[in-house]
Amino acid sequence: MNTISISKKYRVLRGLLNIGFWICTACFLIFIIFIFVRPQSVGISFDGFTLSVIDGLLTKDLYPLFYLSIGVAYSVGIACLWLLKKMIQSIDNTPFTLVNVKSITMIGWLILIQAYTRQIIHYSLIERISAKAGASFMLQPRFELIPPGAFLALCVLVIAEIFRFGCTLQQEHDSTV
């Protein structure tokens, strides 16, 4: 009898991931439409503040970087939700499978790539804005060697390796029984 797939927590988690994935995907599509209809009402979030088009600092020549930053963040989030959804659906008697190890590893790499990509885009955006605004502009671009998302990604990659070890132990256990 499969106790994992019939537990109440499993069903709730599976339902939340399914609903969350489709809500996030719909919000992303609505957001893309909204950007093209009213670009002046959208802002880009940094650590602790938001820069909006209304401020006059984001001019039309900076929109591609602005849209790329938003697209990268949403795309990685949706991809991670998709992988989590796939992991939950693949659980049979044990979560220790190579498919789940690959999914966790992929989530870790996606978060790491997103952390550095987003930082490079934001650095370039602020650098261009400060060049236009001149000496009176208060924001200065800064590149961090280890951004906050990178630490999270490294934690996920370590968990993936622990899962890989658990997968090996599970295979050894299954072959001896």
Backbone as a ProteinNet text record, in pm:
[ID]
protein_1_A
[PRIMARY]
MNTISISKKYRVLRGLLNIGFWICTACFLIFIIFIFVRPQSVGISFDGFTLSVIDGLLTKDLYPLFYLSIGVAYSVGIACLWLLKKMIQSIDNTPFTLVNVKSITMIGWLILIQAYTRQIIHYSLIERISAKAGASFMLQPRFELIPPGAFLALCVLVIAEIFRFGCTLQQEHDSTV
[TERTIARY]
84.1	0	88	55	134.5	89.9	166.7	126.9	161.8	263.1	301.3	195.1	150.8	59.6	-82.9	-119.1	-254.6	-260.6	-146.7	-149.3	-212.5	-272.3	-342.3	-244.3	-127.1	-27.2	19.9	37.4	80.7	-23.7	-148.8	-255.8	-267.2	-255.1	-262.4	-144	-24.4	94.4	85.3	38.2	22.3	-79.4	-190	-290.9	-238.9	-166.6	-110.8	-9.7	74.4	171.6	102.9	0.9	-72.8	-140.1	-209.7	-278.8	-177	-69.6	33.4	99.1	126.8	189	99.6	-27.9	-117.4	-148	-156.2	-177.3	-55.7	64.4	186.3	199.7	166.8	173.6	73.1	-48.2	-149.8	-108.4	-54.7	-9.8	102.6	193.5	302.6	248.6	153.3	94.9	18.9	-54.6	-126.9	-27.5	80.8	182.9	248	274	332.6	237	109	10	4.5	7.7	0.1	120.2	238.7	358.9	341.8	283.5	268.4	153.2	52.3	-60.4	-27.3	31.8	63.9	204	308.1	443.9	481.8	416	449.3	407.2	324.6	276.4	353.7	460.7	537	667.7	711.9	838.8	929.7	1058.2	1155.6	1203.3	1200.3	1233.7	1380.6	1443.3	1579.5	1572.4	1683.9	1683.6	1644.3	1518.7	1473.2	1402.9	1399	1327.9	1284.1	1195.3	1143.6	1165.6	1209.5	1230.4	1118.9	1041.6	929.3	952.6	876.9	887.7	842.6	752.5	699.8	809.8	913.5	1022.8	1095.3	1077.6	1144.2	1285.2	1332.4	1467.6	1472.7	1363.5	1357.8	1300.1	1387	1343.8	1324.8	1267.3	1232.6	1353	1471.2	1588	1631.8	1583.6	1616.8	1509.3	1397.3	1289.5	1332.7	1415.2	1453.8	1523.7	1614.6	1679.8	1577.9	1488.8	1383.8	1295.4	1252	1167.2	1243.3	1370.6	1452.8	1466.7	1484.5	1495.8	1369.3	1256.8	1128.7	1106.5	1136.8	1118.7	1204.1	1328.1	1417.8	1362.1	1319.6	1268	1143.8	1048.5	925.7	951.9	1035.2	1062.2	1127.4	1223.6	1288.8	1189.9	1106.4	1005.9	908.5	861.6	768	836.1	961.3	1034.9	1056.3	1088.9	1107.9	976.4	867.4	737.2	703	734	708.9	788.5	915.8	999.2	949.8	908.8	852.8	724.5	642.4	516.9	545.7	644.4	684.9	738.5	814.2	868.8	757.8	662.7	552.6	471.4	450.3	372.3	446.9	580.5	658.3	680.5	639.6	662.9	572.9	635.2	561.1	575.2	664.2	687.2	798.9	885.1	997.8	1028.1	1068.3	1108	1250.9	1325.4	1465.8	1479.5	1460.1	1477.2	1572.1	1635	1727.7	1656	1530.9	1453.4	1439.4	1410.4	1397.4	1530.8	1638	1771.5	1802.4	1771.2	1794.3	1708.2	1585.1	1496.8	1548.9	1592.9	1646	1773.3	1858.7	1981.3	1948.7	1851	1810.6	1756.7	1679	1628.1	1743.6	1842.5	1959.2	2033.7	2057.2	2128.4	2046	1915.4	1830.1	1835.4	1830	1836.5	1971.9	2078.9	2213.2	2227.6	2182.8	2190.3	2105.4	1987.1	1898.3	1959.3	2025.8	2085.1	2189.7	2277.8	2382.3	2329.4	2237.7	2181.3	2106.5	2025.9	1948.9	2041.6	2148.4	2242.9	2314.6	2352.6	2418.8	2324.1	2198.6	2100.2	2076.7	2059.6	2037	2159.3	2278.4	2401.2	2405.9	2378.5	2380.8	2274.3	2156.1	2046	2080.9	2128.1	2162.3	2280.8	2375.8	2490.7	2445.9	2354.4	2304.7	2220.5	2139.5	2057.1	2145.1	2246.6	2334	2417.2	2452.2	2525.8	2438.3	2308.3	2215.8	2184.8	2166.6	2124.1	2237.7	2359.8	2473.2	2508.6	2579	2632.7	2524.4	2407.8	2301.4	2231.1	2259.5	2192.5	2252.9	2167.3	2212.1	2247.9	2196	2222.3	2351.3	2429	2551.7	2546.5	2586.2	2583.2	2690.3	2654.7	2747.9	2725.6	2834.4	2826.9	2877.6	2793.5	2832.9	2884.4	2992.5	3049.4	2953.1	2888	2789.8	2657.9	2568.4	2438.3	2352.2	2246.9	2162.3	2106.9	2068.6	2015.4	2119.2	2247.2	2353.7	2366.7	2353	2361.3	2246.7	2127.3	2011.7	2035.8	2088.8	2116.3	2218	2321.2	2420.8	2359.6	2268.8	2198.4	2115.9	2045.8	1964.5	2053.4	2168.8	2260.5	2318	2343.7	2390	2280.1	2156.9	2043.9	2029.2	2053.8	2046.8	2150.2	2269.4	2372.8	2337.4	2275.5	2228.1	2119.4	2032.4	1928.1	1988.5	2096	2164.2	2218.9	2275.4	2325.2	2209.6	2097.2	1978.6	1926.4	1936.5	1893.8	1981.7	2111.4	2203.9	2172.5	2148.3	2113	1981.6	1884.4	1755.2	1772.7	1857.2	1881.1	1950.5	2045.7	2113.9	2015	1928.9	1828.7	1731.9	1686.6	1591.9	1654.6	1783.5	1849.2	1879.8	1887.9	1915.4	1790.4	1677.1	1553.1	1488
-119.3	0	124.8	219.3	339.7	443.7	458.3	548.5	693.5	717.3	855.1	924.2	858.7	925	938	867.2	881.3	966	1011.3	1094.1	1230	1288.4	1415.2	1528.2	1528.4	1632	1625.7	1506.3	1488.9	1544.4	1512	1560	1712.3	1770	1915.5	1980.8	1927.1	1981.6	1970.9	1858.1	1838.5	1937	1955.8	2052	2194.6	2232.3	2367.5	2393.6	2295.9	2313	2324.4	2243.8	2252.8	2389	2429.9	2559.7	2673.4	2667.7	2771.1	2783.6	2669.3	2672	2741.9	2704.9	2763.6	2909.5	2946.7	3087.8	3171	3121.3	3194.4	3207.3	3102.4	3107.5	3209.3	3207.9	3304.3	3447.2	3467	3601.3	3650.9	3561	3599.7	3642.6	3568.4	3604.6	3737.1	3756	3882.3	3997.4	3971.4	4073.4	4114.3	4017.2	4047.7	4135.9	4101.6	4183.6	4323.1	4329.7	4456.9	4545.5	4485.1	4562.2	4635	4565.8	4627.3	4727.4	4710	4802.2	4927.7	4909.5	5022.6	5007.9	5027.2	5009.2	5108.2	5223.7	5323.4	5283.8	5183.1	5144.8	5026.7	4984.8	4869.4	4917.6	4851.1	4886.6	4766.1	4792.3	4684.3	4687.3	4572.4	4564.4	4529.1	4604.3	4577.7	4536.2	4524.4	4490	4612.9	4619.6	4725.8	4842.6	4851.8	4960.9	4918.7	4999.3	4973.1	5095	5072.3	5178	5165	5271.6	5262.8	5351.9	5326.4	5404.3	5547.5	5566.9	5700	5793.1	5736.4	5817.9	5895	5853	5918.1	5868.2	5780.2	5727.6	5613.1	5536.3	5427.1	5480.5	5508.2	5557.4	5440.2	5467.5	5360.1	5277.5	5334.6	5257.6	5156.6	5174.1	5081.2	4974.7	4986	4888.2	4744.2	4715.7	4575.4	4513	4586.6	4535	4517.8	4613	4610	4487.3	4461.4	4345.8	4215.1	4214	4094.1	4057	4156.7	4130.9	4066.5	4119.8	4065.9	3926.7	3909.2	3780	3670.5	3702.5	3603.4	3558.8	3654.6	3620.5	3532.5	3571.8	3493.3	3356.1	3351.8	3224.8	3123.2	3167.6	3075.7	3028.9	3118.9	3080.2	2976.8	2999	2904.1	2770.5	2773.8	2649.7	2570.9	2639.3	2570.7	2510	2583.4	2527.2	2405.4	2410.3	2296.6	2174.6	2195.1	2083.5	2027.5	2115.1	2068.2	1989.7	2039.3	1970.4	1831.9	1824.5	1697	1601.5	1655.1	1572	1512.7	1596.1	1549	1442.6	1461.1	1364.4	1233.3	1236.8	1115.6	1028	1076.3	998.6	874.7	759.2	634.4	585.6	492.3	443.5	519	581.5	652.8	778.1	882.9	1003.1	992.7	892	877.2	809.3	888.9	840	934.1	884.1	966.9	1082.4	1062	1169.3	1287.2	1259.2	1366.5	1433.6	1355.4	1413.2	1510.1	1471	1558.7	1685.1	1670.1	1787.2	1884	1832.1	1919.1	1988.3	1912.9	1972.3	2082.1	2057.2	2156.7	2282.7	2266.3	2382	2463.2	2395	2464.4	2543.6	2482.7	2551.9	2667.9	2649.9	2759.5	2879	2852.2	2961.7	3031.6	2954.1	3012.8	3098.7	3048.4	3124.2	3250.8	3237	3352.1	3458.7	3418.3	3515.1	3601.5	3537.9	3613.9	3688.5	3628.2	3695.3	3821	3808.3	3923.7	4033.4	3994.1	4092.3	4164.8	4091.7	4153.5	4250.2	4209.8	4296.9	4422.6	4407.2	4523.4	4615.2	4556.4	4636.6	4720.4	4657.2	4727.2	4836.3	4805.6	4901.8	5024.6	5004.4	5116.9	5194.9	5124	5192.5	5286.3	5240.4	5323.6	5439.7	5413.4	5521.4	5626.3	5584.1	5681	5760	5699.2	5773	5883	5855.2	5955.8	6065	6024.8	6119.6	6209.9	6165.1	6248.1	6235.4	6334.6	6331	6339.6	6390.1	6405.4	6273.5	6170.4	6041.2	5969.7	5920.7	5865	5716.2	5642.7	5499.5	5472.5	5380.5	5339.6	5189.4	5144	4999.2	4927.7	4808.4	4728.2	4581.8	4511	4368.8	4291.7	4202.4	4120.7	3986.7	3941.3	3813.2	3699	3707.2	3605.1	3675.1	3685.8	3748.1	3657.5	3711.6	3631.4	3504.2	3508	3389.8	3280.4	3318.6	3219.3	3129.5	3186.2	3104.9	3005.3	3049	2959.5	2847.8	2882.7	2782.7	2679.8	2724.7	2631.3	2537.3	2588.9	2502.9	2396.6	2435.6	2340.2	2235.7	2277.3	2182	2083.4	2129.4	2038.5	1938.9	1985.7	1895.8	1793.9	1835.6	1742.1	1631	1665.9	1562.9	1470	1524.2	1439.9	1345.9	1397.5	1314.9	1205.6	1239.7	1140.2	1027.2	1062.5	962.2	877.2	941.4	867.8	776.1	818.1	735.7	610.5	628.4	514.5	417.3	471.5	385.3	311.4	380.6	317.9	204.1	225.1	118.5	-1.5	24.7	-85.1	-161.3	-87.4	-150.2	-234.7	-182	-255	-380.7	-376.4	-493.4	-602	-566.8	-667.9	-731.5	-667.4	-719.2	-819
0	0	0	-83.4	-98.9	3.9	111.3	219.7	190.6	105.6	76.5	-7.9	-114	-206.8	-154	-48	4.3	130.7	180.8	301	270.8	372.5	356.3	323.7	387.4	360.7	215.9	165.3	26.9	-69.1	-46.1	-134.3	-129.4	-9.3	4.6	-67.2	-46.8	-111.5	-263.6	-310.1	-454.4	-511.7	-441.2	-485	-484.1	-378.3	-370.4	-481.9	-510.3	-618.9	-754.6	-777.5	-904.6	-919.1	-814.8	-818.5	-830.3	-751.3	-755.2	-890.8	-953	-1084.8	-1185.9	-1189.8	-1289	-1259	-1130.9	-1096.1	-1136.5	-1108.2	-1145.6	-1297.1	-1368.9	-1514.7	-1568.9	-1515.8	-1559.4	-1524.8	-1405	-1364.8	-1454.8	-1492.5	-1581.5	-1717.1	-1770.4	-1899.3	-1890.3	-1782.7	-1761.9	-1746.8	-1675.2	-1654.8	-1786.9	-1873.7	-2004.3	-2085.1	-2083.3	-2153.7	-2092.3	-1960	-1888.5	-1920.3	-1936.1	-1968.9	-2102.3	-2199.7	-2330.6	-2335	-2249.9	-2247.5	-2166.8	-2049.5	-1961.4	-1903.3	-1980.1	-1929.3	-1819.4	-1814.9	-1714.9	-1573.4	-1559.3	-1427.1	-1368.2	-1433.7	-1388	-1328	-1222.8	-1159.6	-1149.2	-1132.7	-1114.8	-970.5	-906.1	-764.8	-745	-658.7	-615.2	-469.1	-404.5	-262.7	-181.4	-142.8	-54.9	-121	-252.2	-317.5	-456.5	-513.7	-647.8	-734.3	-854.9	-952.3	-1055.8	-1075.4	-1168.8	-1289.5	-1394.1	-1516.8	-1491.5	-1396.5	-1366	-1317.2	-1252.2	-1199.7	-1310.4	-1434	-1545.2	-1569.3	-1484	-1498.7	-1599	-1607.5	-1703.5	-1834.8	-1928.7	-2058.3	-2153.9	-2267.9	-2362.5	-2406.8	-2412.4	-2453	-2346.3	-2223.1	-2114.2	-2093.3	-2163.6	-2147.9	-2174	-2277.3	-2298	-2176.3	-2112.6	-1991.2	-1878.8	-1868.7	-1768.3	-1786.1	-1909.3	-1938.1	-1920.4	-1956.4	-1940	-1793.5	-1707.9	-1563.8	-1508.6	-1547.3	-1501.6	-1559.8	-1687.2	-1753.2	-1692.3	-1658.3	-1596.7	-1462	-1380.8	-1247.7	-1256.9	-1339.6	-1353.7	-1415	-1517.8	-1585.7	-1493.8	-1414.7	-1321	-1214.6	-1165.7	-1066.8	-1121.4	-1242.6	-1303.9	-1331.1	-1377.9	-1403.7	-1274.2	-1165.4	-1036.6	-986.7	-1002.7	-964.4	-1048.6	-1177.6	-1266.5	-1220	-1186.4	-1140.9	-1007.3	-916.3	-788.1	-810.6	-900.6	-934	-990.2	-1077.8	-1136.4	-1029.1	-934	-826.5	-741.1	-703.8	-619.8	-692.9	-821.4	-897.3	-921	-910.6	-939.3	-815.9	-699.9	-577.9	-577.8	-567.6	-554.8	-410.7	-389.3	-253.1	-183.9	-259.8	-201.9	-282.9	-216.6	-290.1	-343.4	-300.2	-338	-473.8	-578.5	-715.2	-787.9	-892.2	-969	-1040	-1074.5	-1138.4	-1042.5	-915.8	-817.4	-789.2	-787.8	-768.7	-881.7	-1004.5	-1119.6	-1111.2	-1065.9	-1052.8	-947.6	-833.7	-727.9	-775.9	-845.2	-898.6	-999.5	-1085.4	-1184.3	-1116.4	-1010.4	-936	-879.7	-822.8	-768.4	-874.5	-991	-1098.7	-1153.7	-1165	-1212.6	-1118.2	-988.6	-890.5	-896.7	-912.2	-920.5	-1046	-1159.1	-1284.3	-1274.7	-1216	-1201.9	-1111.6	-1004.3	-911.5	-981.9	-1057.7	-1126.3	-1249.4	-1322.8	-1439.9	-1398.8	-1297.8	-1251.5	-1199.1	-1129.9	-1078.4	-1193	-1296.9	-1412.1	-1482.6	-1498.9	-1563.8	-1480.5	-1349.3	-1263.3	-1262.2	-1259.1	-1262.5	-1389.7	-1502.4	-1630.5	-1635.7	-1583.2	-1582.9	-1498.8	-1378.4	-1290.6	-1346.5	-1406.3	-1466.1	-1578.1	-1661.5	-1772.1	-1720	-1617.4	-1560.5	-1495.8	-1420.8	-1353.3	-1453.5	-1567.1	-1670.6	-1730.4	-1746.2	-1800.2	-1698.3	-1571.7	-1468.7	-1423.7	-1436.5	-1398.6	-1251.1	-1200.4	-1063.8	-957.3	-992.5	-892.8	-861.6	-939.1	-919.2	-799.1	-709.1	-582.1	-588.1	-683.1	-689.5	-764.9	-713.3	-780.1	-802.9	-920.5	-945.9	-863.3	-817.7	-738.2	-772.2	-795.3	-825.6	-705.2	-651.1	-536.8	-585.8	-525.7	-564.8	-534.5	-418.7	-380.5	-347.2	-445.4	-418.4	-330.4	-269.7	-180.2	-244	-368.2	-435.4	-453.6	-461.1	-480.6	-358.2	-240.2	-118.6	-112.8	-147.5	-153.2	-254.2	-370.7	-474	-425.6	-357	-304.9	-201	-118.9	-22.5	-94.3	-199.9	-275.9	-343.1	-395.1	-458.9	-357.5	-234.9	-128.5	-94.2	-84.6	-57.1	-169.6	-293.6	-406.6	-391.9	-345.9	-326.1	-210.2	-106	4.9	-46	-131.5	-191.9	-279.2	-350.8	-435	-347.9	-233	-139.7	-86.3	-53	-8.9	-117.4	-241.8	-355.2	-365	-345.3	-347.3	-234	-115.2	-0.8	-26.3	-85.4	-115.7	-215.6	-318	-416.9	-354	-263.7	-195.1	-105.5	-38.1	49.6	-31.7	-144.5	-228.4	-288.8	-316.7	-377.4	-273.5	-147.4	-43.4	11.7	-1.3	56.1	-34.2
[MASK]
+++++++++++++++++++++++++++++++++++++++++++++++++++++++++++++++++++++++++++++++++++++++++++++++++++++++++++++++++++++++++++++++++++++++++++++++++++++++++++++++++++++++++++++++++

